[in-house]
Each structure stands twice: as C-alpha cells, then as structure tokens.
Amino acid sequence: MSPEDDTRAEPARCDLLLTGGTVLTLDPDQPVIESGVVAVEGDRIAAVGDSRLAGSFEADRTISCRGKVVMPGLIDCHNHLYQSLGRTLGEGLTGWEWLSEFMWPYSSAITRQETSASVYLGALEAVLAGTTTVLDHHYGCDDYDTTVMVAGILEELGLRGRIARGMTGTRTAVSQQQNLPETSFQRSADDELAITEACIRSRPKGSKIEICPGPMNAAYTNVDLIAASVEQARSHGVAWHTHLSAPRDDPEVFKQQHGYRPATWLHRNGLLGPDAILAHATWVDDEEIEALGDTRSAVAHCPLSNFYVPYGVMPLHDLVGAGAAVGLGSDGSCCGHRQDLFENMRLMVLMHRLHNLDPKASRADEALEVATRGGAAVHGIEAGVLATGMLADIVVVDTTRPHFAPMHDPVAAIVYTARGTDVDMNIVGGEIIVEGGRSTRVDQDAVVSEARARAGELAERIKPR
Ligand SMILES: [Zn+2]
C-alpha cells in the first residue's frame, strides 16, 4: 500500500511517532528521508516513511524531531565498562607493560563497589552517547554476584546486549614470561567455567542482557580453557568472546607455543563461526582472514584504542571482503577513554585513510554502516536499520548546534562532526532511555559523584610503590 492510500485508511495506533527529522535509515531502498516519520509500536518499528506517513498513525506520543537526525542506535561490540574509574591512568606504557604494570593490577584491585560505580558511569556515558547495544567483556572483580550485578546495571540503564565473563584460569607460560601478576590467575579452569555456567543460567539466551563466556585473550589464556569456553557457549546457544591478536607480536608468541597463529589454531580446532566475536584482529595474516571470513566469524574493530596503545590497523576491507561480520567497539575507558562510538566512526575513517595514504580507503557511509548494521550482524540482532519490523533501537541527534551548519550531507555530518554529546534522545526497544540528553532511568548526577568518590582511593591503591 502506498502512503497516499494509507492516509485514506483508518489511522493505526502506535506508541510513539517521531516526525519531521532527517531520517538516516541505513536501508538501501530509502537511505535518507528528509522530514521523515518513524512509527514505533511495542519494541519494534511499525513503519518508516516520508511526512505523509504521519496521518496513518494515531500515536500515544508524537515527538517533533525537526532540526534533528533520526538514525539507528549505535552498537558496541567490545567494551570493558569496569575500567571507567581508571580513565587517563597508565599513560605511555607499551602493550605488555600496560597490561602487567597497570591494567592487571587495576583489575586485581578493583572491588565490587568500585566495579558497580565504574559500570554505572560507563553505561551512563554509553547511553548518553547513543549506544543502544553493548558487548561488555567483564573481568577484574568477576565472581558470580558481581558479574550478574553488572548485567543488572546495564539493564537498569536501558541497554541491550551481553556480558562476556572474562576468564583467565591458571597462569600460562606466556602470562609468566610477560610478568602478568600472579593474583590475576587464581582460579582453575573448572572454577572459571562453573562460575560462567551459573552466570549464563541466570541470564540465558534471549535475555535483554545475556551472559556468555569470554576467555581473556587468545595469546595468554590456556587454550584448553578457550576450547572449553566455546563448548560451553555452544551448549547454551550463546556467543563467545575473546581478544585476538591486538599487539603485533601476539601471533608469533602464540605460534611458538601452539605451532599455528591464533586464528588458524582456532579454525583448526573448529572454534570459529558466527558465535565467535573477536576483539581487534589487528594482526591476522591471509590464511587467518580467509578462516575468519569462511566461518562468518565476527570481529570488533576498535579504532580509538588501536591508536592509543598503539596496536596497529585492522585489515578492515580484507576481513569484510572475506565474509567476516565487522562492528565497532569503544573498548574500555583505560584505552578508549570515552564511551563514544561517534568518535570511533570518525577515527575508523581517518585511520584507514592515513594508513593507506588514500582518501578512498574508507568512507563516512561505510563507518556508519559498520557502527549500526555491522554491529547488529556481530550481535545477531534485528537492529541497525530503521525499517518496518526491526527492533526500535533509535537515536535522535540534535543537529541545530553550530558545528552542524551547514549540513550538506547528513551522513558525513554524523560521522565527521557529531559527538556523543549531541545525542538528544536514545530509544531502546521502543522505550526512551535518554531524553533531552539526560537518562530517564537513573539519577545521573549521583552516578557521576559516586564514581568520582570511589576513583581516588582505587587509583591510590594501584600506584606503583
Ligand atoms: Zn579489550
């Protein structure tokens, strides 16, 4: 039925009608709709169209989005929200030093109360910056109660997504060689898997925040624990997550121990697939790229943290071309600093242009697609596109501010000029969780002051003496 026919019919009921905005649908059939309309009923999008669609609906609430951009929510595929209290610490360390002298000591020291304050802060930042779905690779204070608490905080803030419970198991030769602190490798593989098992059962597949296995890192986690994690994930039909070859020397370090590069080893052991969500994959060779692509594995591209540590440049187009699902990740605030996928979109474009010395090496529309449709493919959710029947995960960006003038190209404006702080409204599953740039779910001033109050003491405890 065309919209003209539609207006003559009896108006349909819907919960929410967003009118008058520039709608970036990410739907190739109608990518940009000026003065567009998005109708939401329950947790799904009921219709998307031009201004004529407004007459087809009688909404409980109609919101004018004039002067604003309406777009799919941003989808984060790799994060560590418990790191928010350590933001800006650990400056100037190389990859392994950063882990052994800062990140693991922080992770060993953080308490449940500090984890709570940190996750509230990080999740608040994420929703305020237009993130609707997050994959939080949670470690540090990672007992059953704390892990389930973290899932509860994400849900309280209104997010969708999953917690991958980080597992270290016993100390491996590599973790010893690299001086990772012994205190971080306290549990047996059986204990790790038992805690994760209980967590998965409390937040099984289909939960708004699922819990899944997240063995820490292909390079230094016991490979038997990695294989058992994948088996555990598959027995519950959930995803699994790990860090893969972020620093340049990881593949060689792994190969010396196990005879193959990490992704090849995972492939030979049947552990890759659409349920494998791998963070970074900056240093993968042609054989590994082919394996990741053939198995439709998922990869989280984390531009900001890859600049900061610095790890290197992920072979984005080779991975996408091979068939891997690629989404964006903010990474934890200790290396990504801000929960802001707008910043990561921009850095994604800039990183690949500079690396190739070619302005055609990456484009704004591609970055927006990776942050939305790509992330939805990684998470396996019906989101990332504003189209009838999709999840109503929607962000409204206030483009009346000076840095959006003039807006010749709304996609380029969103990628090059927008910041997370420009987000006016965040809607997840049809519910408005941010309105007027403020959380509707929590007292955000209280979240920030609790984080400030807790952070000083934690920083003091991990100071090198
Ligand atoms: Zn990470």
Residues whose N, C-alpha, C, O or C-beta is under 5 A from the ligand:
A	BS01	ZN	D331
